[in-house]
């Protein structure tokens, strides 16, 4: 009997000792659970109680971390990571939050290494989410302060923890894109993240395609820029910015025929689509502008005249297409604006040529001015319509100013110039 009683006493002592050794760890776990249950509450009493529980949890986990019986347990590291990451999330001062973050990161890493069975996955995930939120908040502040390189690092940490979170990917890409203005190496980071983003269902992917094409241009990769712009147009055919970008890059890379074939094919499938006629017209407009620019720089007269005629031919093609767009929608602002432009451009060229004639060419001067006047009047209805549709468009008002100057209507020219200056 004495032996049985002695054994019972020894077993009781062992149980009590084991409980005492794990008491701080159990208390840390219990207090952290209370914090988790209360931390989302808005009431002041609950907030105070939650903060008290988190403080108690820290006290206990610190003791458990130095106890030889509990220091090396996976649960100890998992709890420490969760508790310290929660404390860091509450701390609004970077200098005092930094050591909390460092301790949490170290504990989370150790917990992952030791927790081979995944018993503490919930705690480890909670700790990681706390750190993700911490770095997200830090990244926003850094971005607002224009510390884009640091913001990129913070957002990228957030993204690594939540790799499928589209906001995490977008913020990382956006901050890297801005950081690239000072250090071009960040453009590659932005491109990687934007390319990931367009594979998701992110709601802003139309703009992402446009920004991605810009980043390729900044990286001097016109092939990549044209490729993503074309992909963007395929996915978002109604997006005007992407259409314009594709046309611009196609012209820069000598692929205007490819883009024309693509648009004409789209028109064949959708002949009532006004924007397709507009974009085909825009392509010819830009080819005309390019030829005009080369004509102005040409040295010999024959080349100059040939290039100028190329410009006129393309402006005429553009005009026909803009008119087709207007047949479908007479109030289509962009088509009115550009039609006015391609019609007035030859008038301006004719007028400027007349002004540059020598004084002994009065007859030729009068004929050229008269011809220009007719051309100006042909353009006027579309120019005026564009202004009526959007009185705050500087492009539309600039075309109107050119009209009045070409017609030598100084009073209306001054009035229009004042309108433009007021908008600026």
C-alpha positions as CSV (number, residue, x, y, z in Angstrom):
1,X,0.0,0.0,0.0
2,X,2.8,2.4,0.9
3,X,4.4,1.7,-2.5
4,X,1.2,2.4,-4.3
5,X,0.7,5.7,-2.4
6,X,4.2,6.7,-3.0
7,X,3.8,6.0,-6.8
8,X,0.6,8.0,-6.8
9,X,2.4,10.9,-5.1
10,X,5.2,10.8,-7.6
11,X,2.9,10.7,-10.6
12,X,1.0,13.7,-9.1
13,X,4.3,15.5,-8.7
14,X,5.3,14.8,-12.3
15,X,2.0,16.0,-13.6
16,X,2.1,19.2,-11.6
17,X,5.7,19.8,-12.7
18,X,4.8,19.3,-16.4
19,X,1.8,21.6,-16.1
20,X,4.0,24.3,-14.4
21,X,6.6,24.0,-17.1
22,X,3.9,24.4,-19.8
23,X,1.8,26.8,-17.8
24,X,3.3,30.0,-19.4
25,X,2.9,28.5,-22.9
26,X,-0.7,27.5,-22.2
27,X,-1.4,31.0,-20.8
28,X,0.2,32.6,-23.8
29,X,-2.0,30.5,-26.1
30,X,-5.1,31.3,-24.0
31,X,-4.5,35.1,-23.9
32,X,-3.7,35.2,-27.6
33,X,-7.0,33.4,-28.3
34,X,-8.8,36.1,-26.3
35,X,-7.1,38.8,-28.2
36,X,-8.1,37.2,-31.5
37,X,-11.7,37.0,-30.4
38,X,-11.9,40.6,-29.3
39,X,-9.5,42.6,-31.6
40,X,-12.1,43.3,-34.3
41,X,-14.6,44.8,-31.8
42,X,-15.1,48.5,-31.9
43,X,-16.2,49.1,-28.4
44,X,-13.6,50.7,-26.2
45,X,-14.0,48.1,-23.4
46,X,-13.4,45.3,-25.8
47,X,-10.4,47.1,-27.3
48,X,-8.8,47.6,-23.9
49,X,-9.4,44.0,-23.0
50,X,-8.0,42.7,-26.2
51,X,-4.8,44.8,-25.7
52,X,-4.5,43.6,-22.2
53,X,-4.7,40.0,-23.4
54,X,-2.1,40.6,-26.0
55,X,0.2,42.1,-23.4
56,X,-0.3,39.1,-21.1
57,X,0.3,36.8,-24.0
58,X,3.7,38.5,-24.7
59,X,4.7,38.2,-21.0
60,X,3.9,34.5,-21.0
61,X,5.5,33.7,-24.4
62,X,8.7,35.5,-23.3
63,X,8.9,33.3,-20.3
64,X,8.1,30.1,-22.2
65,X,10.8,31.1,-24.8
66,X,13.5,30.8,-22.1
67,X,12.2,27.8,-20.3
68,X,14.3,24.7,-21.2
69,X,11.2,22.5,-21.4
70,X,9.2,24.8,-23.8
71,X,11.8,27.0,-25.6
72,X,12.3,24.6,-28.5
73,X,8.6,23.6,-29.1
74,X,7.1,24.4,-32.5
75,X,4.0,25.9,-30.6
76,X,6.3,28.3,-28.8
77,X,7.7,29.7,-32.0
78,X,4.3,29.8,-33.7
79,X,2.8,31.7,-30.8
80,X,5.7,34.0,-30.5
81,X,5.4,34.8,-34.2
82,X,1.7,35.5,-33.9
83,X,2.0,37.6,-30.8
84,X,4.9,39.7,-31.9
85,X,3.5,40.3,-35.3
86,X,0.2,41.4,-33.7
87,X,2.2,43.8,-31.5
88,X,4.1,45.2,-34.5
89,X,0.8,45.7,-36.3
90,X,-0.4,47.9,-33.4
91,X,2.8,49.9,-33.3
92,X,2.7,53.1,-35.4
93,X,6.3,54.1,-34.8
94,X,8.7,52.4,-37.2
95,X,11.7,52.5,-34.9
96,X,9.9,50.5,-32.1
97,X,7.9,48.3,-34.5
98,X,11.1,47.1,-36.3
99,X,12.4,44.8,-33.5
100,X,9.0,43.4,-33.1
101,X,8.8,42.5,-36.8
102,X,12.3,41.1,-36.7
103,X,11.4,38.8,-33.8
104,X,8.2,37.7,-35.4
105,X,9.9,36.9,-38.7
106,X,12.5,34.8,-37.0
107,X,10.0,33.0,-34.9
108,X,7.8,32.2,-37.9
109,X,10.7,30.8,-39.8
110,X,11.7,28.6,-36.9
111,X,8.0,27.5,-36.5
112,X,7.8,26.5,-40.1
113,X,11.0,24.5,-39.9
114,X,9.9,22.6,-36.8
115,X,6.2,22.1,-37.5
116,X,6.6,19.2,-39.9
117,X,3.1,17.9,-39.2
118,X,1.3,21.2,-39.7
119,X,-0.1,21.3,-36.2
120,X,0.4,25.0,-35.8
121,X,-0.5,26.1,-39.3
122,X,-3.4,28.3,-38.1
123,X,-1.1,30.3,-35.8
124,X,1.7,30.5,-38.5
125,X,-0.9,31.8,-41.1
126,X,-2.2,34.3,-38.6
127,X,1.3,35.6,-37.9
128,X,2.0,35.9,-41.7
129,X,-1.2,37.8,-42.2
130,X,-0.3,40.2,-39.4
131,X,3.0,40.9,-41.1
132,X,1.3,41.2,-44.5
133,X,-1.0,43.9,-43.1
134,X,2.0,45.6,-41.4
135,X,4.0,45.8,-44.6
136,X,0.9,46.9,-46.6
137,X,0.4,49.8,-44.2
138,X,4.1,50.7,-44.3
139,X,4.1,50.5,-48.1
140,X,1.2,52.9,-48.4
141,X,2.9,55.5,-46.2
142,X,6.2,55.0,-48.1
143,X,4.4,55.4,-51.4
144,X,2.6,58.5,-50.3
145,X,6.0,60.0,-49.2
146,X,7.4,59.1,-52.7
147,X,9.8,56.6,-51.2
148,X,8.9,54.3,-54.1
149,X,11.9,51.9,-53.8
150,X,11.1,51.2,-50.2
151,X,7.4,51.0,-50.9
152,X,8.2,48.3,-53.5
153,X,10.0,46.2,-50.9
154,X,7.2,46.5,-48.4
155,X,4.5,45.7,-51.0
156,X,6.6,42.8,-52.4
157,X,6.7,41.3,-48.9
158,X,3.0,41.6,-48.7
159,X,2.7,40.0,-52.1
160,X,4.9,37.1,-51.2
161,X,2.6,36.2,-48.3
162,X,-0.5,36.7,-50.4
163,X,0.7,35.8,-53.9
164,X,-2.8,35.6,-55.5
165,X,-4.0,38.9,-54.0
166,X,-4.5,41.2,-57.0
167,X,-4.1,44.3,-55.0
168,X,-0.8,43.0,-53.6
169,X,0.4,42.4,-57.1
170,X,-0.8,45.8,-58.4
171,X,0.7,47.8,-55.5
172,X,4.0,46.0,-56.0
173,X,4.1,46.7,-59.7
174,X,2.9,50.3,-59.3
175,X,5.6,51.2,-56.8
176,X,8.3,49.5,-58.9
177,X,7.2,51.4,-62.0
178,X,7.5,54.7,-60.1
179,X,10.9,53.7,-58.6
180,X,12.1,53.0,-62.1
181,X,12.3,56.7,-62.9
182,X,15.3,56.9,-60.5
183,X,16.7,53.4,-61.0
184,X,15.7,51.6,-64.2
185,X,16.3,48.2,-62.7
186,X,12.8,48.5,-61.1
187,X,11.1,48.5,-64.5
188,X,11.9,44.8,-64.8
189,X,10.2,44.2,-61.4
190,X,7.2,46.2,-62.5
191,X,6.9,44.3,-65.8
192,X,7.1,40.9,-64.0
193,X,4.3,41.9,-61.7
194,X,2.1,43.5,-64.3
195,X,2.5,40.4,-66.5
196,X,1.3,38.3,-63.6
197,X,-1.6,40.7,-63.0
198,X,-3.1,40.5,-66.5
199,X,-3.4,36.7,-66.0
200,X,-5.8,37.3,-63.1
201,X,-9.4,38.7,-63.1
202,X,-8.2,42.1,-61.8
203,X,-10.8,44.7,-62.6
204,X,-8.3,47.3,-63.8
205,X,-6.5,45.1,-66.3
206,X,-7.3,47.4,-69.3
207,X,-5.2,50.1,-67.8
208,X,-2.6,47.5,-66.6
209,X,-2.1,46.6,-70.3
210,X,-1.5,50.2,-71.2
211,X,0.9,50.8,-68.3
212,X,2.7,47.5,-69.2
213,X,3.2,48.7,-72.8
214,X,4.6,52.0,-71.4
215,X,7.1,50.1,-69.2
216,X,8.3,48.1,-72.2
217,X,8.8,51.4,-74.1
218,X,10.8,52.8,-71.1
219,X,12.9,49.6,-71.2
220,X,13.4,50.2,-75.0
221,X,11.5,47.1,-75.9
222,X,9.1,48.2,-78.7
223,X,8.5,44.6,-79.7
224,X,7.2,43.8,-76.1
225,X,5.3,47.0,-76.0
226,X,3.5,46.3,-79.3
227,X,2.8,42.7,-78.2
228,X,1.1,43.6,-74.9
229,X,-0.8,46.5,-76.5
230,X,-2.2,44.1,-79.1
231,X,-3.1,41.6,-76.4
232,X,-4.9,44.4,-74.5
233,X,-6.9,45.4,-77.6
234,X,-7.9,41.8,-78.2
235,X,-9.2,41.6,-74.6
236,X,-10.6,45.1,-74.4
237,X,-11.5,46.2,-78.0
238,X,-13.4,49.2,-76.9
239,X,-10.5,50.7,-74.9
240,X,-9.4,53.8,-76.8
241,X,-6.1,54.3,-75.0
242,X,-5.0,50.8,-76.0
243,X,-6.1,51.2,-79.6
244,X,-4.1,54.4,-79.9
245,X,-1.1,52.9,-78.2
246,X,-1.1,49.9,-80.6
247,X,-1.3,52.3,-83.6
248,X,1.4,54.6,-82.3
249,X,3.9,51.7,-81.7
250,X,3.0,50.0,-85.0
251,X,3.8,53.2,-86.8
252,X,7.0,53.7,-84.9
253,X,8.1,50.2,-85.8
254,X,7.1,50.4,-89.5
255,X,4.1,48.1,-89.1
256,X,1.3,50.4,-90.2
257,X,0.2,47.9,-92.9
258,X,-0.2,45.2,-90.2
259,X,-2.3,47.4,-88.1
260,X,-4.4,48.5,-91.0
261,X,-5.1,44.9,-92.0
262,X,-6.1,44.1,-88.4
263,X,-8.5,47.1,-88.2
264,X,-9.9,46.4,-91.7
265,X,-10.6,42.8,-90.7
266,X,-12.3,44.0,-87.6
267,X,-14.5,46.4,-89.7
268,X,-15.5,43.5,-92.0
269,X,-16.8,41.6,-89.0
270,X,-18.4,44.6,-87.4
271,X,-19.3,47.2,-90.1
272,X,-21.4,49.3,-87.8
273,X,-18.6,50.0,-85.3
274,X,-17.8,53.7,-85.5
275,X,-14.7,53.4,-83.4
276,X,-13.1,51.0,-85.9
277,X,-13.5,53.5,-88.7
278,X,-12.1,56.2,-86.4
279,X,-9.0,54.1,-85.6
280,X,-8.3,53.3,-89.2
281,X,-8.6,57.0,-89.9
282,X,-6.3,57.8,-87.0
283,X,-3.7,55.4,-88.5
284,X,-3.8,57.3,-91.8
285,X,-3.7,60.6,-90.0
286,X,-0.5,59.6,-88.2
287,X,1.1,58.3,-91.4
288,X,0.3,61.7,-92.8
289,X,1.8,63.6,-89.9
290,X,5.0,61.5,-90.1
291,X,5.3,62.3,-93.9
292,X,4.7,66.0,-93.2
293,X,7.4,66.0,-90.5
294,X,9.9,64.4,-92.9
295,X,8.9,66.8,-95.6
296,X,9.7,69.8,-93.4
297,X,13.3,68.4,-92.8
298,X,13.9,67.3,-96.4
299,X,16.7,69.3,-98.2
300,X,15.9,68.9,-101.9
301,X,12.6,70.1,-103.4
302,X,11.6,66.9,-105.1
303,X,11.8,64.9,-101.9
304,X,10.0,67.6,-100.0
305,X,7.2,67.7,-102.5
306,X,6.9,63.9,-102.7
307,X,6.6,63.6,-98.9
308,X,4.1,66.4,-98.7
309,X,1.9,64.7,-101.3
310,X,2.1,61.5,-99.3
311,X,0.9,63.4,-96.3
312,X,-2.0,64.9,-98.3
313,X,-3.0,61.5,-99.7
314,X,-3.1,60.0,-96.2
315,X,-5.0,62.9,-94.8
316,X,-7.6,62.4,-97.6
317,X,-7.9,58.7,-96.7
318,X,-8.3,59.6,-93.0
319,X,-11.0,62.2,-93.8
320,X,-13.1,59.6,-95.7
321,X,-12.9,57.2,-92.7
322,X,-13.7,59.9,-90.1
323,X,-16.8,60.7,-92.3
324,X,-17.9,57.1,-92.1
325,X,-17.6,57.2,-88.4
326,X,-19.7,60.3,-88.3
327,X,-22.4,58.7,-90.5
328,X,-22.9,56.3,-87.7
329,X,-22.7,58.9,-85.0
330,X,-22.7,62.6,-86.0
331,X,-21.9,63.6,-82.4
332,X,-18.7,61.5,-82.2
333,X,-16.3,64.0,-80.7
334,X,-13.0,62.4,-81.6
335,X,-14.1,61.9,-85.2
336,X,-15.2,65.5,-85.5
337,X,-12.0,66.7,-83.9
338,X,-9.7,64.7,-86.2
339,X,-11.7,65.3,-89.3
340,X,-11.4,69.0,-88.7
341,X,-7.7,68.5,-88.2
342,X,-7.0,66.6,-91.4
343,X,-9.0,69.0,-93.4
344,X,-7.5,72.1,-91.9
345,X,-3.9,70.9,-92.1
346,X,-3.6,71.2,-95.9
347,X,-5.2,74.7,-95.6
348,X,-2.5,75.7,-93.1
349,X,0.2,74.4,-95.4
350,X,-1.2,76.3,-98.4
351,X,-1.5,79.5,-96.3
352,X,2.0,79.2,-94.9
353,X,3.4,78.6,-98.4
354,X,1.7,81.8,-99.6
355,X,3.1,83.9,-96.7
356,X,6.6,82.7,-97.6
357,X,6.3,83.8,-101.2
358,X,8.6,86.7,-102.3
359,X,7.0,90.2,-102.6
360,X,7.1,90.0,-106.4
361,X,4.7,87.0,-106.4
362,X,1.6,88.9,-105.6
363,X,-0.6,87.0,-108.1
364,X,0.6,83.6,-106.8
365,X,0.1,84.9,-103.2
366,X,-3.5,85.9,-103.9
367,X,-4.3,82.6,-105.5
368,X,-2.8,80.6,-102.7
369,X,-4.6,82.6,-100.0
370,X,-7.9,82.2,-101.8
371,X,-7.3,78.4,-102.1
372,X,-6.4,78.2,-98.5
373,X,-9.6,80.1,-97.6
374,X,-11.7,77.6,-99.4
375,X,-9.9,74.7,-97.6
376,X,-10.4,76.5,-94.2
377,X,-14.1,76.8,-94.8
378,X,-14.4,73.1,-95.7
379,X,-12.9,72.2,-92.3
380,X,-14.9,74.8,-90.3
381,X,-18.1,72.8,-89.7
382,X,-16.3,69.9,-88.1
383,X,-14.0,72.1,-86.1
384,X,-16.9,74.1,-84.7
385,X,-18.9,70.9,-84.0
386,X,-15.9,69.5,-81.9
387,X,-15.8,72.8,-79.9
388,X,-19.6,72.6,-79.4
389,X,-19.4,69.0,-78.2
390,X,-16.5,69.8,-75.8
391,X,-15.9,73.5,-75.2
392,X,-13.1,72.7,-72.8
393,X,-11.0,70.7,-75.3
394,X,-7.7,72.6,-76.0
395,X,-7.2,70.5,-79.1
396,X,-10.6,71.5,-80.5
397,X,-10.1,75.2,-79.6
398,X,-6.6,75.1,-81.1
399,X,-8.0,74.0,-84.4
400,X,-10.6,76.8,-84.2
401,X,-7.8,79.3,-83.5
402,X,-5.9,78.1,-86.6
403,X,-9.1,78.6,-88.6
404,X,-9.6,82.2,-87.5
405,X,-5.9,83.0,-88.0
406,X,-6.0,81.5,-91.5
407,X,-9.1,83.5,-92.3
408,X,-7.4,86.6,-90.8
409,X,-10.3,87.1,-88.4
410,X,-8.2,88.7,-85.6
411,X,-11.1,89.5,-83.3
412,X,-12.3,85.8,-83.1
413,X,-8.7,84.6,-83.0
414,X,-8.0,86.7,-79.9
415,X,-11.2,85.5,-78.3
416,X,-10.4,81.9,-78.9
417,X,-6.8,82.4,-77.7
418,X,-8.2,83.8,-74.5
419,X,-10.4,80.7,-74.1
420,X,-7.4,78.4,-74.5
421,X,-5.3,80.4,-72.0
422,X,-8.1,80.3,-69.5
423,X,-8.2,76.5,-69.7
424,X,-4.4,76.3,-69.2
